[in-house]
Amino acid sequence: MSISNQINMVQHSNLNEAFLNCPYEYYDHEFRKVAVEYNWKQAVQSTVNEIVKAYVATPKLMRSNVYILRLISDYWARLDRDIFHSIQQFLSISAVVIDHLLSFLINNKKSFHTCNESFEHCAIDFVTTHEVEHHHEAIVMEKMLLEVDEPLLQTYYEVAKRYYYEKNGHLPNQIEVIDLLNAKRYVHFPKLNG
């Protein structure tokens, strides 16, 4: 199935927020034609979403390294270990995701200084503004996902652009997706790429 057909399916089904929040169930079921039950990917993504939502709601002055560690610890402890194939899988996934999530949040704890109010209760982790030149601001949408591949990434960009445009009447300057399992950051410039 082509990426444009995938995007149209998401749009047609009115699943924008659900897809942006956790694309794995929808993506695997609809595009890969794999039977999907609630699984560890969805559980981990949900936990990451909760951590990030709590983090964004925290005033900048409280975003210490100790606070971030406590936040991750509190939410990660709620994760159902039985949903994983083995305790080894749980431990290895936990180690990698927690390490990359912690590193990302610690290294960026001061950069998330503006959250768009229309995104307060939605699927986007951060909508930030960065001063670029002479008091002009660039709007950057950021989302931390457990893992992405190229087709999922392209679909995610397109759905995010449409979603942001519907909410705000214009496109963001940049969309960033952070792949937590592989410690990669993917950047998309909607205005340049169409």
Secondary structure, DSSP 8 states (H G I E B T S, - for coil): --HHHHHHHHHHTT-HHHHHH--HHHIIIIIS-----S-HHHHHHHHHHHHHHHHHHS-GGG--HHHHHHHHHHHHTTS-GGGSS-HHHHHHHHHHHHHHHHHHHHHTTTT-----GGGTTSS-SEEEEEE-STT-EEEEEEEEES---HHHHHHHHHHHHHHHHHHHSS--SEEEEEETTTTEEEEE-HHHH-
